[in-house]
Amino acid sequence: MKASISYTTSPLLASKTPVWRSKFIVAALVLGFFALAVRAVDIQVVNNDFFKRQGELRFVRTLDLPANRGQILDRNGLILASSVIAPSVWATPEDVDISEANLVKLAKLLDMPTAELSKKLNDDDKSFVWLKRQVDVNRAKQIESLGIKGVYLRNEYKRLYPEGDAASSLMGFANVDGKGLGGIELAFNDDLSGRTGSRKVIKDRLGHVVENVGEQFLPVAGKDMQLSIDSKIQFFAFQKLRDAVLEYKAKSGSVVVLDVATGEVLALANYPVAASNKQSNLNGAQLRNRALTDTFEPGSTMKPFTAALALEKGFVKPETVIQTAPGRITIGGATITDAHPHDALTVSQVIQKSSNVGIVKMAMQMQASEMWTMFDQVGFGQKPQLTFPGMATGRVRPFKSWRPVEQATMSYGYGMSCSLVQLAHAYTVFARDGDMIPMTLVKRDTVAISQSVFSPKTASSIRSMLQLASGDGGTAPKAQTMGYSVGGKTGTAHVLEGKAYANKKYRGFYVGMAPIEKPRVVVAVMIDEPSNGKYFGGDVAVPVFSETVQQSLRILGVQPDLSVKPQMVAKAVEESF
């Protein structure tokens, strides 16, 4: 029988570890796994949102997808403002790795001092910095070819204005973020802007997009706006205005062209203007649209309205004779004079010769309330019904505060104020046989509701007087236009500075219409502070009107109503002011 072997008796195999230790180790392992399980539940269930958000902060980015800003079109569909792709350059300073040579090259491409660029790239406190917004495509390609780590390109949209300076005061401009800051761009900013899109992406440490996560929202392009402006008329009017301002060394000038039939603004030009595609260092004087924002005393251009009211009330007829000798009249201790004394003049001749004395005698037959009501009906003292920022209301004081001398001076345009667009709109009452319709800068597809102010007979009589004023023996013979009959009224007014009139500072203006029997357009021109020796409206503003109205009618396809032949222009009669 074999003897049994006891392995436990070997000193090498004998266990010296207490049982409790093994149990402790097993328990520790169990507790460790339990702790891991609790932590997993905490991370994946209890505080899942927090940890997910922290991860997204490090790797997930929301990228804006810029919306294409809507186009601005003229009445014929030609582009006045559009957007083109313009890459912008940005960087992650902490990731930038650039050599000295590339730093110099990049600074040159960005039109930036090397020291300024270096400061931006070494700003470790920022994870994102713009280096240059909206560079041209060729320059962007050169920057990309440098292959600089941490410097990237992003496509944005840049605003371009094909008509350039001719329409800049009308268009305004949009900044690098696509927000309108003036003119039409600001007036219709909500419609033009559209809606920015977005997408969530995961980026690696180098800024590269690894994958898209979450829902993607596509950008919605802005709406296109079609204006009432005719770009050809706008360009031509601007050219003639610019030439006049430069020739007469004037401070500024404005011109407005209105379609009589529809109330649409066909042209609205100013000079000088801000460069349309250069938006840096612009000031208020460069940005404002003077035809809408600047007010002035309209001077003798108000005389037809006073005469029209006198005709409408039955106080006078066109052939009624008014004694204007000796060329002056005293009202309330103040003496009103004519530039050149006249004898007896008919009402038509009072307008033709621009007699202050004659128009005052008509005005003093009326009640102040009647004059005020007429001014109100034609739009003076009211904000024009146009969608445009910064429009001036002008000023016509309440009639209850008028003194007799103030009623007299307002009859020929002193003691009140208006903008050029208000004056142009008011003259449509004569062009439209006594009624008026609202103006618009947007192409009109429906017929506007009109409001009657004067009878057709009164309006026709005033048109005949305006034709006399623009012919031989009138104040504006230079208004005569090849092929078209015209009529209008000059105005020359002292510039008011503070509470007194400036010495030797004037504004010359002219408002007229054509063809005179059935007018299609009203054109108003203002030349501010000419300084080369000529300042009467018949000298400085009328030539701009003549050329603008002729070209406008041709563009609109209006047939000439006069035989086209060389016209002798008589010497103008100096107007009273």
C-alpha positions in Angstrom: 0.0 0.0 0.0 1.4 3.3 -1.0 2.0 5.9 1.6 -0.1 9.2 1.2 1.7 12.4 0.4 0.8 15.6 2.2 1.7 18.5 -0.1 0.7 21.1 2.6 3.5 19.9 4.7 6.0 21.5 2.3 7.4 24.7 3.6 7.3 26.2 0.1 3.6 25.5 -0.4 2.4 26.4 2.9 0.2 29.6 2.8 1.2 32.3 5.2 -1.4 34.9 4.0 -4.4 35.4 6.2 -7.8 34.7 4.8 -9.1 38.2 5.5 -6.6 39.7 3.2 -7.8 37.9 0.2 -11.3 38.8 1.1 -10.2 42.4 1.4 -8.7 42.4 -2.1 -11.8 40.9 -3.6 -13.9 43.5 -1.8 -11.7 46.4 -3.0 -12.0 45.2 -6.6 -15.8 45.0 -6.2 -15.9 48.5 -4.7 -13.7 49.8 -7.5 -15.9 48.4 -10.2 -18.9 49.8 -8.4 -17.3 53.2 -8.2 -16.6 53.0 -12.0 -20.2 52.1 -12.6 -21.5 55.0 -10.5 -19.2 57.4 -12.3 -20.4 56.0 -15.6 -24.0 56.6 -14.6 -23.1 60.1 -13.4 -21.4 60.9 -16.7 -23.7 59.2 -19.1 -27.1 59.8 -17.3 -27.1 62.2 -14.4 -24.7 64.9 -15.7 -24.7 63.9 -19.3 -25.7 67.3 -20.6 -22.9 69.1 -18.7 -20.1 66.8 -20.0 -21.6 66.9 -23.5 -21.6 70.7 -23.4 -18.0 70.7 -22.2 -17.0 68.5 -25.0 -18.8 70.6 -27.5 -17.0 73.7 -26.2 -13.7 72.1 -27.1 -14.5 70.5 -30.4 -18.0 71.5 -31.7 -18.4 74.8 -33.5 -21.4 76.6 -34.9 -20.6 78.1 -38.3 -22.7 80.9 -39.6 -23.8 80.6 -43.2 -24.1 84.1 -44.5 -27.2 84.9 -46.6 -26.9 86.6 -49.9 -28.2 90.2 -49.6 -31.0 91.0 -52.1 -30.3 93.0 -55.2 -31.5 96.6 -55.8 -32.8 97.1 -59.3 -33.9 100.1 -61.3 -37.3 100.3 -63.0 -36.0 98.5 -66.0 -34.3 95.6 -64.1 -30.8 97.0 -64.3 -28.6 96.3 -61.2 -28.0 99.2 -58.8 -26.6 97.2 -56.0 -25.5 93.5 -55.8 -23.4 91.2 -53.6 -20.3 89.2 -54.7 -18.3 86.7 -52.8 -15.4 88.3 -50.9 -13.2 86.0 -48.7 -12.3 87.2 -45.2 -9.1 86.2 -43.4 -9.1 85.0 -39.8 -6.7 83.2 -37.5 -6.5 81.1 -34.3 -3.5 82.8 -32.5 -2.6 79.8 -30.4 -2.3 77.6 -33.5 -0.4 80.1 -35.7 3.0 78.9 -36.9 4.5 81.5 -39.2 8.0 82.4 -40.4 9.3 85.9 -40.5 9.4 85.9 -44.3 5.7 84.8 -44.5 4.8 87.4 -41.8 6.1 90.1 -44.0 4.3 88.7 -47.1 1.0 88.3 -45.3 1.2 91.8 -43.9 1.7 93.2 -47.4 -1.2 91.2 -48.8 -3.4 92.5 -46.0 -2.3 96.1 -46.4 -1.3 96.1 -42.7 1.8 97.1 -40.8 3.9 94.1 -39.9 3.9 95.1 -36.2 0.1 95.3 -36.1 -0.3 91.9 -37.7 2.3 90.3 -35.4 0.4 91.7 -32.4 -2.9 90.1 -33.6 -1.2 86.7 -34.2 0.5 86.7 -30.8 -2.7 87.4 -28.8 -3.0 84.1 -27.0 -6.0 85.3 -25.0 -8.1 84.9 -28.1 -9.1 81.7 -30.0 -10.4 83.7 -32.9 -9.3 87.0 -34.6 -10.2 88.7 -37.8 -7.2 89.7 -39.8 -8.9 91.3 -42.8 -12.6 91.4 -43.9 -13.6 91.1 -47.5 -10.4 90.9 -49.6 -10.6 90.3 -53.3 -10.5 86.8 -54.6 -7.0 87.0 -56.2 -5.5 88.3 -53.0 -7.2 85.5 -51.0 -5.7 82.9 -53.3 -2.2 84.4 -52.7 -2.8 84.3 -48.9 -3.9 80.7 -49.1 -0.9 79.7 -51.2 1.4 80.8 -48.3 0.1 77.7 -46.4 0.4 79.4 -42.9 -0.8 77.2 -40.1 -3.6 78.7 -38.1 -4.6 81.3 -40.8 -7.8 80.5 -42.6 -10.3 82.0 -45.2 -14.0 82.4 -44.9 -16.3 83.3 -47.8 -18.5 86.4 -47.1 -20.5 88.7 -49.4 -19.4 92.2 -50.4 -21.7 94.9 -51.7 -21.0 96.4 -55.1 -22.7 99.4 -56.8 -22.4 99.4 -60.6 -23.7 102.9 -61.0 -20.9 104.3 -58.8 -21.1 107.9 -57.6 -24.1 108.7 -59.7 -26.4 106.8 -57.3 -24.3 106.6 -54.1 -26.3 109.2 -52.2 -29.5 107.3 -53.1 -28.2 103.8 -52.5 -26.3 104.4 -49.3 -24.2 101.4 -48.4 -24.1 98.2 -46.4 -21.2 97.4 -43.9 -19.0 94.3 -43.8 -21.7 92.5 -41.7 -24.3 93.1 -44.4 -26.3 95.7 -42.5 -27.6 98.8 -44.3 -26.2 102.0 -42.9 -27.7 104.6 -45.2 -30.1 105.4 -48.1 -32.1 102.6 -49.7 -29.8 100.0 -48.1 -31.0 101.2 -44.7 -34.6 102.0 -45.7 -35.3 98.4 -46.9 -32.7 96.6 -44.8 -35.1 94.1 -43.3 -36.3 93.0 -46.8 -32.8 93.0 -48.3 -31.0 91.1 -45.5 -32.6 87.7 -45.6 -31.8 85.2 -42.9 -28.4 83.8 -41.9 -28.1 80.0 -41.8 -25.9 77.8 -39.5 -24.4 74.4 -39.2 -22.8 72.5 -36.3 -19.4 70.8 -37.0 -16.7 69.1 -35.1 -13.3 70.6 -35.6 -9.9 69.1 -34.8 -7.2 71.0 -32.9 -6.0 72.5 -36.2 -9.4 74.0 -37.0 -10.3 71.6 -39.7 -13.9 70.4 -40.0 -14.0 66.7 -39.2 -17.8 66.0 -39.5 -21.2 67.7 -39.4 -23.3 67.2 -36.3 -26.8 68.3 -35.5 -29.3 70.0 -37.7 -28.2 72.3 -40.5 -30.1 75.5 -41.3 -29.6 76.8 -44.8 -29.4 80.6 -45.3 -32.4 82.4 -46.9 -31.4 85.0 -49.5 -32.8 88.6 -49.1 -35.6 89.9 -51.4 -34.7 91.9 -54.5 -36.0 95.5 -54.5 -37.1 97.2 -57.7 -37.0 101.0 -57.5 -38.8 103.6 -59.5 -35.4 105.1 -60.5 -34.3 105.0 -64.1 -30.6 104.5 -64.1 -30.0 106.2 -67.4 -31.8 109.4 -66.2 -30.1 109.2 -62.9 -26.7 109.0 -64.5 -27.3 111.8 -66.9 -28.8 114.1 -64.2 -25.8 113.5 -61.9 -23.3 114.3 -64.7 -25.0 117.6 -65.5 -25.3 118.5 -61.8 -21.7 117.7 -61.2 -20.6 119.8 -64.1 -22.6 122.8 -62.9 -21.4 122.5 -59.3 -17.8 122.5 -60.5 -18.3 125.3 -63.1 -19.9 127.6 -60.6 -17.6 126.6 -57.7 -20.7 125.8 -55.6 -20.8 124.1 -52.3 -23.2 121.4 -53.4 -26.2 120.7 -55.7 -29.2 118.5 -56.1 -31.6 117.4 -58.8 -34.9 115.6 -58.6 -36.9 114.1 -61.6 -40.5 113.0 -61.0 -42.9 111.1 -63.2 -46.0 113.2 -63.3 -48.3 110.4 -64.3 -47.3 107.9 -61.6 -45.6 109.9 -58.8 -42.5 107.8 -59.2 -39.0 109.3 -58.5 -37.0 108.8 -61.7 -33.8 110.4 -60.5 -32.5 111.8 -57.3 -28.9 113.0 -57.5 -26.6 115.0 -55.4 -23.0 116.3 -55.6 -20.5 116.0 -54.0 -21.0 112.5 -52.8 -19.2 109.8 -51.0 -17.4 107.2 -53.2 -19.9 104.3 -53.4 -17.4 101.4 -53.2 -15.2 103.1 -50.5 -16.8 103.2 -47.2 -14.0 104.2 -44.9 -13.7 107.5 -43.2 -17.1 108.7 -44.3 -18.8 111.7 -42.6 -22.4 112.9 -42.3 -22.0 115.5 -45.1 -20.9 112.8 -47.5 -23.6 110.4 -46.6 -26.7 112.6 -46.5 -29.0 112.9 -49.4 -29.3 116.7 -49.6 -32.4 116.7 -51.9 -34.3 115.0 -49.0 -32.5 116.1 -45.8 -31.6 119.8 -46.5 -34.2 122.5 -46.2 -34.1 126.1 -47.6 -36.3 129.0 -48.2 -37.8 128.4 -51.7 -37.9 132.1 -52.7 -39.6 133.0 -55.9 -40.6 129.4 -56.7 -43.5 129.9 -54.3 -45.1 132.7 -56.4 -47.0 130.3 -58.7 -48.8 128.8 -55.6 -49.8 132.2 -54.4 -51.1 133.2 -57.8 -52.9 129.9 -58.2 -54.8 130.4 -54.9 -55.7 134.0 -55.9 -57.1 132.6 -59.2 -58.9 129.7 -57.4 -60.6 132.1 -55.0 -61.7 134.4 -57.8 -59.7 137.4 -56.6 -57.9 137.8 -59.9 -57.8 136.4 -63.5 -54.7 135.9 -65.6 -55.3 139.2 -67.4 -56.1 141.2 -64.2 -53.8 144.2 -64.1 -51.8 144.9 -60.9 -49.9 148.2 -60.4 -46.4 147.4 -59.2 -44.9 150.9 -59.6 -42.8 152.3 -58.0 -41.3 148.8 -57.5 -41.8 148.7 -53.7 -44.5 148.2 -51.1 -44.5 148.7 -47.3 -46.2 146.2 -45.1 -46.1 146.5 -41.3 -43.2 148.9 -41.4 -41.1 146.7 -43.7 -40.4 147.6 -47.3 -40.6 144.9 -50.0 -39.0 145.7 -53.3 -38.6 144.4 -56.9 -35.1 143.8 -58.4 -36.3 146.0 -61.3 -39.3 148.4 -60.9 -42.2 147.7 -63.3 -45.4 149.6 -64.0 -48.7 147.9 -64.4 -48.4 144.1 -64.9 -51.0 141.4 -65.5 -51.1 138.4 -63.2 -49.3 136.4 -65.9 -46.6 139.1 -66.2 -46.2 139.1 -62.4 -45.1 135.5 -62.7 -43.1 136.1 -65.9 -41.2 139.0 -64.4 -41.1 137.5 -60.9 -42.5 140.7 -59.2 -42.5 140.6 -55.4 -44.7 143.6 -55.3 -47.3 142.1 -57.6 -47.5 138.8 -55.7 -47.7 140.5 -52.3 -50.7 142.5 -53.5 -52.4 139.3 -54.5 -51.5 137.6 -51.2 -52.8 140.4 -49.0 -56.3 139.9 -50.5 -56.4 136.4 -48.9 -56.9 135.1 -45.4 -53.8 133.7 -43.7 -55.7 130.5 -43.1 -56.4 130.1 -46.8 -52.7 130.4 -47.6 -51.7 128.0 -44.9 -54.3 125.4 -46.0 -53.0 125.5 -49.5 -49.4 125.1 -48.4 -50.5 122.1 -46.3 -52.4 120.5 -49.2 -49.4 120.6 -51.6 -47.1 119.1 -48.9 -45.2 122.0 -47.4 -44.5 121.5 -43.7 -45.2 117.7 -44.0 -42.8 114.8 -44.1 -42.8 113.4 -47.6 -44.4 110.0 -48.0 -41.2 108.2 -49.1 -39.5 105.3 -47.5 -36.1 106.9 -46.9 -34.1 107.7 -43.7 -33.6 111.3 -42.5 -36.2 113.1 -44.6 -36.8 116.7 -43.6 -40.3 118.0 -42.9 -39.6 121.7 -43.6 -41.4 124.4 -41.7 -44.6 126.4 -42.2 -45.6 128.1 -39.0 -49.3 128.0 -37.8 -51.2 130.8 -39.6 -52.5 132.2 -36.2 -49.0 133.5 -35.5 -48.5 135.2 -38.8 -48.1 138.9 -38.9 -49.1 140.8 -42.1 -45.5 141.2 -43.2 -44.9 137.4 -42.7 -47.9 136.6 -44.8 -46.5 138.9 -47.4 -43.0 137.4 -47.4 -44.3 133.8 -47.5 -46.1 134.6 -50.7 -42.7 134.7 -52.4 -41.0 132.1 -50.3 -39.4 133.7 -47.3 -40.3 132.8 -43.7 -40.9 129.1 -44.6 -38.6 126.2 -45.5 -38.8 123.0 -47.6 -36.6 120.4 -49.2 -36.0 120.1 -52.9 -38.1 116.9 -53.2 -41.0 118.6 -51.4 -40.8 121.5 -53.9 -40.7 119.2 -56.9 -43.7 117.2 -55.6 -45.7 120.4 -55.0 -45.2 121.5 -58.7 -46.9 118.3 -59.8 -50.2 119.9 -58.8 -49.8 122.2 -61.9 -48.6 119.4 -64.1 -51.5 117.1 -63.2 -54.3 119.6 -63.8 -54.8 120.5 -60.1 -54.5 117.2 -58.3 -51.6 115.4 -56.6 -50.6 111.8 -55.9 -48.0 110.5 -53.4 -44.4 110.1 -54.4 -42.7 106.7 -54.4 -39.1 105.3 -54.7 -40.4 101.8 -55.4 -41.7 101.0 -58.9 -45.5 101.4 -58.8 -47.7 98.7 -60.3 -51.1 100.2 -59.2 -52.7 103.6 -59.8 -52.3 105.9 -56.8 -55.2 107.8 -55.2 -55.1 111.5 -56.1 -56.2 114.5 -54.1 -57.6 117.6 -55.8 -56.1 121.0 -54.8 -56.8 123.3 -57.7 -59.3 123.2 -60.6 -57.9 122.1 -64.0 -58.5 125.6 -65.3 -56.3 127.1 -62.6 -53.6 124.6 -63.2 -53.7 125.2 -66.9 -53.4 129.0 -66.4 -50.4 128.6 -64.1 -48.7 126.3 -66.7 -49.2 129.1 -69.3 -47.6 131.6 -66.9 -44.7 129.2 -66.2 -44.1 128.9 -69.9 -43.9 132.7 -70.2 -41.4 132.8 -67.3 -39.2 130.3 -69.2 -39.3 132.2 -72.5 -38.3 135.6 -73.9 -38.9 138.3 -71.4 -38.9 135.9 -68.5 -36.4 135.0 -65.8 -35.4 131.6 -67.3 -35.0 131.8 -71.1 -32.1 129.3 -70.8 -34.7 126.7 -69.9 -35.8 126.3 -73.5 -35.3 122.8 -74.7 -34.8 121.5 -78.2 -38.0 119.8 -79.4 -40.0 120.2 -76.2 -42.0 123.1 -74.7 -41.2 123.8 -71.1 -42.4 125.9 -68.2 -41.1 126.6 -64.8 -40.0 129.1 -62.2 -36.6 130.3 -61.0 -35.7 131.1 -57.4 -32.8 132.8 -55.8 -32.6 133.0 -52.0 -30.2 134.3 -49.4 -28.6 131.6 -47.2 -29.8 131.8 -43.7 -27.0 131.4 -41.1 -28.3 131.4 -37.5 -30.9 134.3 -37.2 -29.4 136.4 -40.1 -28.8 136.1 -43.8 -25.2 135.5 -44.8 -23.5 138.1 -46.8 -23.1 137.2 -50.4 -24.2 133.6 -50.0 -27.1 132.4 -52.2 -29.0 129.4 -53.4 -30.2 129.3 -57.0 -32.9 126.9 -58.0 -35.4 126.1 -60.7 -38.5 123.9 -60.9 -40.1 123.2 -64.2 -42.1 120.7 -66.3 -42.3 119.5 -69.9 -44.0 119.2 -72.4 -46.0 122.1 -71.1 -49.5 121.1 -72.5 -49.4 117.6 -71.0 -46.4 117.4 -68.7 -44.7 114.0 -68.3 -41.9 115.0 -65.9 -41.2 117.6 -63.3 -37.5 118.5 -62.7 -36.2 120.5 -59.8 -32.6 121.7 -59.5 -30.8 123.5 -56.6 -27.2 124.9 -56.7 -26.0 125.8 -53.2 -23.7 128.7 -52.7 -22.2 129.3 -56.2 -19.1 131.5 -55.9 -17.8 132.4 -59.3 -19.8 135.5 -59.8 -23.1 134.0 -60.9 -25.8 133.0 -58.4 -29.3 133.6 -59.9 -31.3 130.5 -60.5 -31.7 131.4 -64.1 -27.9 131.3 -64.6 -26.8 128.3 -62.4 -29.8 125.9 -62.1 -31.7 126.4 -65.4 -29.0 124.9 -67.7 -29.1 121.7 -65.6 -32.8 121.6 -66.0 -32.8 122.1 -69.7 -30.4 119.3 -70.5 -31.9 116.9 -67.9 -35.5 117.4 -69.0 -34.6 116.9 -72.7 -32.7 113.7 -72.0 -35.3 112.4 -69.6 -38.1 112.8 -72.2 -36.1 111.1 -74.9 -35.3 108.1 -72.6 -39.0 107.9 -71.7 -40.0 107.9 -75.4 -42.0 111.2 -75.2 -42.5 112.6 -78.7 -41.3 116.2 -79.3 -44.1 118.8 -79.4 -42.0 121.5 -81.0 -40.1 121.6 -84.3 -36.4 121.0 -83.6 -34.5 124.0 -84.7 -31.9 126.3 -83.3 -33.4 128.6 -80.7 -32.3 132.1 -79.8 -32.0 132.5 -76.1 -32.8 135.9 -74.9 -31.3 137.7 -72.0 -32.9 136.7 -68.8 -34.8 139.2 -66.6 -33.3 139.3 -63.1 -35.7 137.9 -60.6 -36.6 139.6 -57.3 -35.6 138.0 -54.1 
